[in-house]
Amino acid sequence: MRAIATALQLRGLRLLLGAGLISLTGDWVLRIGLTYYIYVLTGSTLASATMLLASFVPQIALSSLAGVFVDRWDPRRTMIVTNLLLAAGLLPLLAVRDARQVWIVYVVIAAEACIQQFFTPAQQSVVPRLVEEQHLVTANALNGQAGDVSRLAGSAAGGVLAAVGGITAVTLTDLGSFLLAVVLIARIPAVGRAAGAGAAAHGSDPAGAAGTPAAPTTVRARLVQLRAEWAEGLRLSARQPVLRVVMTFLSVTCIGEGIMSTLFAPFVRSVLHGSGPDYGVIVAAQAIGGIGGGLIAASAGSRFRPSWLFGAGAVAFGAIDLALFLYPLAEVAVWPAIVLMIIVGVPGALLLAGGMTLLQTATGDSHRGRVFGALSAIEGVAVVAGTIAAGFLGQSVGIIPVLATQGGGYLAGGIAVLIALRSQPGTAPAGQPTETAPEDAPADAAPAAGGQAASTAA
C-alpha cells in the first residue's frame, strides 16, 4: 500500500483519477440506460446492435488520425474542451420520446464517439507527464481500478435511472459527470504541448534558432503535413520492437474480445442455463476481481518489469478463460462462472497496468497520441471482425469452441510477449531519444530510466 500512498500524493494524478472515475461512471450510466431505454421504445435487438455499431465506426475511422492532433495540442486543454463538447453533444437526447426519434440516439452516439477519439489518447498520454517512471505502473493500475469501480457503480445506477427517470435521467447524469470532470481536470498542473510534436515527420527545423517548425501556409501544405505525421505514427508502431509486439498481441486478443461480447450472453443462457440476473452477476463479478487485482498491481506492480506483468497477466488471463469456457463440458452450473470471473479480474488488472506502462514508456511525448490512436483503430477493427466471425461461427461450429479461441488467443499471446520481450531490459521512448543513449545507437534500443521494459494496454 505504500506505493499507492506515494502515488496519490501527486496532486495531478489524484485529480486525473477523480475526473476519470466520475466521467466513466456517467458513461456507464448512459450506456446501460440507453440500451435498456432503446429496447423499451423499439422492442428490437437490432436497434441495440445499431447503437453499438454507431459507437465503433468512428473508432475505426477516426482514432488514428485524431492522435496526430492530440500530439500537437496541450493534452490538458484537449481533455477540457472534449469534455465540454461531450456534455453539449448529449442535449439532443432530451428530445427523444418515441421509437420514431431513435435515429437521434444513433447520431448522438456517433458524434460522441468521434469526440471521444480525441479525449482518450490525450488522457493516456498525460499520465507519464504527471508521475515519475517508477510510479507509472501504480498510476496505471489505479486508473484501471477506477474503470472497474465506475463499471460496477454506473451499471447498477444506469438500470435504475432508466427505469425511474427514462432517457432524461441518464442523459443529465452523464452530462453532469462531464462537467464535474472538467472542474477537476482544469485544476491539474499544466503539462504543455510535447516538445517537437508535429515536427518529427519532417526531420528538420525550418525555424532555425526559434526551435519551432515553420507552419504550412496553404491548405494543401497542411494536408500534406497531416498525412506525413499520420503515416509516421503508423510506421513507428510497426517498426519499434515493443510497440510491434503489443500491436500484434492486441490484433489477436481483441478479435477474442469481439467474440466474447457476442457469445457470452448465449453462453450463460444456452450452455449454463442461467437467467438474466445470473448473467448480470457474472459480468459484474469480473469488475470485483479487477478492483482486487488493481490493488495488487498498484501495491506491488512496480517491483516487476512491465513486460512481465503484461505477458504473465495475459497467460493467466487466457488459462482462466479457457477453464471458464470449458468447465461446462464436465458440469453445468452457474456458480463456477461467477468464481472464475472474479479470479480472472486479477490477472486482467496486471495485464492492463503492465501493458499501458509498456506503451507509454516505449513512446515519446511527441508521438504518444499517434501511437494510442493507431492502437484504438486496431482494437476497433479487431473487435468488429471478432463480432462478425462469432455471429457466423457460433451457430455452425458451436458456442464453446468459438469462445475457447478467446482464451487460447490470450494464452498464446502472453507466451509470445514473454518470449519476444525477454531480452528487453529497457526501451527508450520511440520518437524521443534519451540523453544517455550513445550517439550511434538507434532510439528504440536505448535503455529507459529504471532499466524497465516499456509496455502497452490491453
C-alpha positions in Angstrom: 0.0 0.0 0.0 3.0 2.3 0.4 3.3 2.6 -3.4 -0.3 3.6 -3.7 0.0 6.2 -0.9 3.2 7.6 -2.6 1.5 7.9 -6.0 -1.6 9.5 -4.6 0.5 12.3 -3.0 0.8 13.6 -6.5 -2.0 16.2 -6.9 -2.2 16.0 -10.7 -2.7 12.2 -10.6 -5.4 12.5 -7.9 -7.3 15.0 -10.0 -6.9 12.9 -13.1 -8.1 9.7 -11.4 -11.0 11.5 -9.8 -12.1 13.0 -13.1 -11.9 9.6 -14.8 -13.9 7.9 -12.1 -16.7 10.5 -12.3 -16.8 10.6 -16.1 -16.6 6.8 -16.6 -19.4 6.3 -14.1 -21.6 8.7 -16.0 -20.7 6.9 -19.3 -21.7 3.5 -17.8 -25.0 5.1 -16.6 -25.7 6.3 -20.1 -24.6 3.1 -21.8 -26.7 0.8 -19.7 -29.6 3.2 -19.5 -29.7 3.8 -23.3 -29.5 0.1 -24.1 -32.5 -0.5 -21.8 -34.5 2.5 -23.0 -33.9 1.8 -26.7 -35.2 -1.7 -26.3 -38.2 -0.4 -24.3 -39.0 2.0 -27.1 -38.5 -0.3 -30.1 -38.6 -3.9 -28.8 -35.9 -4.6 -31.3 -32.5 -6.1 -30.6 -31.4 -4.8 -34.0 -31.9 -1.3 -32.7 -29.5 -2.0 -29.8 -26.9 -3.5 -32.2 -27.1 -0.4 -34.4 -26.3 1.7 -31.4 -23.2 -0.4 -30.7 -22.2 -0.1 -34.4 -22.6 3.7 -34.2 -20.0 3.8 -31.4 -17.5 1.6 -33.2 -17.4 3.1 -36.7 -15.8 6.4 -35.5 -13.2 4.5 -33.5 -12.1 2.6 -36.6 -12.3 5.6 -39.0 -11.0 8.5 -36.9 -8.9 7.4 -33.9 -5.6 7.0 -35.8 -5.9 10.5 -37.4 -7.1 12.1 -34.1 -3.9 11.0 -32.5 -2.0 13.4 -34.8 -3.9 16.4 -33.5 -3.5 15.2 -29.9 0.2 15.2 -30.3 0.0 18.8 -31.5 -2.2 20.1 -28.7 -1.9 20.6 -24.9 -3.4 17.4 -23.6 -5.0 19.0 -20.5 -6.7 21.6 -22.7 -7.8 18.9 -25.1 -9.4 16.9 -22.3 -11.3 20.1 -21.0 -12.6 21.0 -24.5 -13.6 17.5 -25.4 -15.4 17.0 -22.1 -17.4 20.2 -22.7 -18.2 19.1 -26.3 -19.2 15.6 -25.0 -21.6 17.3 -22.4 -23.2 19.6 -25.0 -23.5 16.7 -27.5 -25.8 14.8 -25.2 -28.5 17.5 -25.2 -30.4 16.2 -28.3 -31.2 13.0 -26.4 -33.6 15.0 -24.3 -35.8 15.3 -27.4 -36.3 11.5 -27.8 -39.8 10.5 -26.8 -40.8 7.6 -29.1 -39.4 5.0 -31.5 -39.7 7.4 -34.4 -36.9 9.5 -32.8 -34.5 6.7 -32.2 -32.3 8.0 -35.1 -31.4 10.9 -32.8 -29.7 8.4 -30.4 -27.7 6.9 -33.2 -26.5 10.4 -34.4 -25.6 11.4 -30.8 -23.7 8.2 -30.1 -21.7 8.5 -33.3 -20.9 12.2 -32.6 -19.9 11.4 -29.0 -17.7 8.5 -30.3 -15.9 10.9 -32.7 -15.1 13.4 -29.9 -14.0 10.6 -27.6 -11.3 9.7 -30.1 -9.5 12.9 -29.2 -10.1 12.6 -25.4 -8.8 9.1 -24.9 -5.3 9.4 -26.3 -4.9 12.8 -24.5 -5.8 11.2 -21.2 -3.5 8.3 -21.7 -0.6 10.4 -22.9 -0.7 12.8 -19.9 -0.2 10.2 -17.2 3.6 9.8 -17.9 3.9 13.6 -17.5 2.3 13.6 -14.1 4.3 10.8 -12.5 7.9 9.6 -12.4 8.6 6.3 -14.3 8.9 4.3 -11.1 5.3 5.2 -10.2 3.9 4.6 -13.7 2.7 1.0 -13.1 1.0 2.1 -9.9 -0.7 5.0 -11.6 -1.9 2.9 -14.5 -3.2 0.2 -12.1 -5.2 2.9 -10.1 -6.6 4.2 -13.4 -7.7 0.7 -14.3 -9.2 0.2 -10.9 -11.2 3.4 -11.4 -12.6 1.9 -14.5 -13.8 -1.2 -12.6 -15.3 0.8 -9.8 -17.2 3.0 -12.3 -18.4 -0.1 -14.2 -19.9 -1.5 -11.0 -21.5 1.7 -9.8 -22.5 3.1 -13.2 -24.1 -0.2 -14.5 -26.2 -0.5 -11.4 -27.2 3.2 -11.4 -27.9 3.2 -15.2 -30.5 0.4 -14.9 -32.3 2.1 -12.0 -32.2 5.6 -13.5 -33.5 4.3 -16.9 -36.4 2.6 -15.2 -37.3 5.5 -12.9 -36.4 8.6 -15.0 -36.0 7.4 -18.5 -33.7 8.9 -21.0 -33.8 12.3 -19.4 -32.3 11.0 -16.1 -29.5 9.0 -17.7 -28.6 11.9 -20.1 -28.5 14.5 -17.4 -26.4 12.2 -15.1 -23.8 11.7 -17.8 -23.8 15.4 -18.8 -23.2 16.3 -15.1 -20.3 13.9 -14.9 -18.6 15.5 -17.8 -18.9 19.0 -16.3 -17.6 17.8 -12.9 -14.7 16.1 -14.7 -13.9 19.5 -16.4 -13.7 21.2 -13.0 -11.1 18.6 -11.8 -9.1 18.5 -15.0 -8.8 22.3 -15.0 -7.0 22.1 -11.7 -4.4 19.6 -13.0 -1.0 21.4 -13.2 -0.3 22.5 -16.8 1.8 19.9 -18.8 2.0 21.9 -22.0 2.4 20.7 -25.6 5.0 18.0 -26.2 8.3 19.3 -27.4 8.8 18.6 -31.1 5.2 17.4 -31.6 4.2 17.5 -35.2 7.7 18.3 -36.3 9.3 14.9 -36.3 7.8 13.8 -39.5 9.9 16.4 -41.4 13.2 15.7 -39.7 14.2 19.4 -39.8 13.7 22.7 -38.1 12.9 25.4 -40.7 12.5 28.0 -37.9 16.2 27.7 -37.0 17.1 29.2 -33.7 13.5 29.5 -32.6 13.2 25.7 -32.4 9.7 25.7 -33.9 9.0 24.4 -37.4 7.5 26.8 -39.8 3.8 26.5 -40.1 2.4 25.4 -43.5 0.9 28.4 -45.3 -1.6 26.7 -47.6 -4.4 24.2 -47.1 -2.6 21.7 -49.4 0.6 22.0 -47.4 -1.2 21.5 -44.2 -2.9 18.3 -45.6 0.5 17.1 -46.7 1.9 17.6 -43.3 -1.1 16.0 -41.6 -0.7 12.9 -43.8 3.1 12.8 -43.1 2.6 12.9 -39.4 -0.2 10.3 -39.5 1.9 7.9 -41.6 4.8 8.4 -39.3 2.7 7.2 -36.3 1.8 4.1 -38.2 5.4 3.4 -39.2 6.6 4.0 -35.7 4.0 1.5 -34.4 5.2 -1.1 -36.9 9.0 -0.7 -36.6 9.5 -0.1 -32.8 10.1 -3.6 -31.3 8.0 -3.2 -28.2 5.1 -1.5 -30.0 5.1 -4.1 -32.7 4.8 -6.9 -30.2 2.0 -5.1 -28.4 0.1 -4.2 -31.5 0.3 -7.8 -32.7 -1.0 -9.0 -29.4 -3.9 -6.7 -29.4 -4.9 -7.5 -33.0 -5.3 -11.1 -31.9 -6.8 -10.7 -28.5 -9.3 -8.0 -29.5 -10.8 -10.4 -32.0 -11.4 -12.6 -29.0 -13.0 -9.7 -27.2 -15.4 -9.3 -30.1 -16.2 -13.0 -29.9 -16.7 -12.7 -26.1 -19.0 -9.7 -26.3 -21.2 -11.5 -28.9 -21.4 -15.0 -27.5 -21.1 -14.6 -23.7 -24.8 -14.0 -23.2 -25.7 -17.0 -25.3 -23.1 -19.0 -23.3 -24.8 -18.1 -20.0 -28.3 -18.8 -21.3 -27.9 -21.8 -23.6 -24.8 -23.5 -22.1 -25.1 -22.7 -18.4 -28.9 -22.5 -18.5 -28.6 -19.3 -16.5 -31.2 -16.4 -16.1 -30.9 -12.7 -16.9 -29.9 -11.9 -13.3 -27.3 -14.7 -13.4 -25.8 -13.0 -16.5 -25.6 -9.6 -14.7 -23.9 -11.1 -11.7 -21.4 -13.0 -13.8 -20.4 -9.9 -15.8 -20.2 -7.7 -12.6 -18.0 -10.4 -11.0 -15.0 -9.5 -13.2 -15.1 -5.9 -12.1 -14.9 -7.1 -8.5 -11.8 -9.2 -9.3 -10.4 -6.2 -11.2 -10.7 -4.0 -8.2 -8.7 -6.5 -6.1 -6.2 -7.0 -8.9 -5.8 -3.3 -9.3 -4.8 -3.1 -5.6 -2.3 -5.8 -6.1 -0.9 -4.2 -9.2 -0.8 -0.8 -7.7 0.9 -2.0 -4.5 3.5 -4.4 -5.9 3.5 -3.9 -9.7 6.4 -1.5 -9.7 8.6 -4.4 -8.4 8.3 -6.2 -11.7 9.1 -5.4 -15.3 6.0 -4.1 -17.1 6.7 -6.6 -19.9 6.5 -9.5 -17.3 3.2 -8.1 -15.8 1.8 -7.8 -19.3 2.9 -11.3 -20.6 2.3 -13.2 -17.4 -1.0 -11.5 -16.8 -2.1 -12.5 -20.4 -1.1 -16.1 -19.8 -3.0 -16.4 -16.6 -6.0 -14.5 -18.1 -6.1 -16.9 -21.0 -5.8 -20.0 -18.9 -8.6 -18.9 -16.6 -10.8 -18.0 -19.5 -10.2 -21.5 -21.0 -11.3 -23.0 -17.7 -14.4 -20.8 -17.7 -15.5 -21.8 -21.2 -14.6 -25.5 -20.9 -15.8 -26.5 -17.4 -19.5 -26.9 -18.6 -18.3 -29.9 -20.6 -17.9 -31.6 -17.2 -20.6 -29.9 -15.1 -23.3 -27.4 -16.0 -23.7 -24.8 -13.2 -23.6 -21.1 -12.8 -21.5 -20.7 -9.6 -18.1 -21.7 -11.1 -18.6 -19.0 -13.8 -19.0 -16.4 -11.0 -15.9 -17.6 -9.2 -13.8 -17.8 -12.3 -14.9 -14.3 -13.4 -13.8 -12.9 -10.1 -10.4 -14.7 -10.3 -9.8 -13.6 -13.9 -10.2 -10.0 -12.9 -6.8 -10.2 -11.0 -4.5 -11.1 -14.0 -6.7 -8.8 -16.1 -5.7 -5.8 -13.9 -2.0 -6.9 -14.0 -2.2 -7.2 -17.8 -3.7 -3.7 -18.1 -1.3 -2.0 -15.8 1.8 -3.6 -17.4 0.6 -3.2 -20.9 -0.3 0.5 -20.5 3.0 1.2 -18.9 4.9 -0.5 -21.8 3.1 1.6 -24.4 3.6 4.8 -22.5 7.3 4.3 -21.9 8.0 2.9 -25.4 6.7 6.1 -26.9 8.0 9.7 -26.6 5.6 12.6 -25.6 5.7 14.0 -29.1 4.4 10.7 -30.7 2.2 9.2 -27.9 -1.1 10.4 -29.3 -0.5 8.9 -32.7 0.5 5.6 -31.2 -2.6 5.4 -28.9 -4.7 6.4 -31.9 -3.3 3.6 -34.0 -3.9 1.2 -31.1 -7.5 2.3 -30.8 -8.0 1.8 -34.6 -6.6 -1.7 -34.4 -8.8 -2.5 -31.4 -11.9 -1.3 -33.2 -11.2 -3.3 -36.4 -10.3 -6.5 -34.4 -13.4 -6.3 -32.2 -15.7 -5.8 -35.2 -14.0 -8.7 -37.0 -14.5 -10.9 -33.9 -18.1 -9.9 -33.6 -18.9 -10.8 -37.2 -17.0 -14.0 -37.0 -18.8 -15.0 -33.8 -22.1 -14.3 -35.4 -21.4 -16.8 -38.2 -19.3 -19.4 -36.3 -21.4 -19.5 -33.2 -24.2 -21.3 -35.0 -22.1 -23.5 -37.3 -19.2 -24.5 -35.0 -20.8 -24.1 -31.6 -20.6 -21.6 -28.7 -18.0 -23.4 -26.6 -15.4 -24.0 -29.3 -15.6 -20.4 -30.6 -15.4 -18.9 -27.1 -12.4 -21.1 -26.3 -10.4 -19.3 -29.1 -10.7 -16.2 -27.0 -8.9 -17.8 -24.0 -6.4 -19.5 -26.4 -5.6 -16.2 -28.0 -4.7 -14.6 -24.7 -2.7 -17.6 -23.6 -0.7 -17.8 -26.8 -0.3 -14.0 -27.0 1.0 -13.9 -23.4 3.6 -16.6 -24.1 4.7 -14.7 -27.3 5.0 -11.5 -25.3 7.2 -13.2 -22.7 9.5 -14.7 -25.3 9.7 -11.6 -27.6 10.3 -9.1 -24.8 12.5 -11.3 -22.5 15.7 -9.5 -23.7 14.2 -6.0 -23.4 15.6 -4.7 -20.1 14.6 -1.2 -21.1 13.4 0.8 -24.0 13.9 4.4 -25.0 10.7 6.2 -25.9 10.2 5.9 -29.7 10.4 9.2 -31.4 12.2 10.7 -28.5 15.9 9.6 -28.0 17.2 9.6 -24.4 20.1 11.8 -23.4 22.1 8.8 -22.2 21.9 6.8 -25.4 25.1 6.5 -27.5 25.0 8.9 -30.4 25.2 6.0 -32.9 22.6 3.8 -31.3 19.0 3.6 -32.6 16.5 5.4 -30.4 14.4 2.3 -29.8 17.4 0.4 -28.4 18.4 2.9 -25.6 17.7 1.9 -22.0 14.8 3.6 -20.2 15.0 5.1 -16.7 15.0 2.4 -14.1 16.0 -0.3 -16.6 12.4 -1.5 -17.0 11.0 -2.6 -20.3 8.3 -0.4 -21.9 4.8 -1.9 -22.3 1.1 -1.3 -23.5 -2.5 -1.7 -22.7 -4.9 -4.4 -23.4 
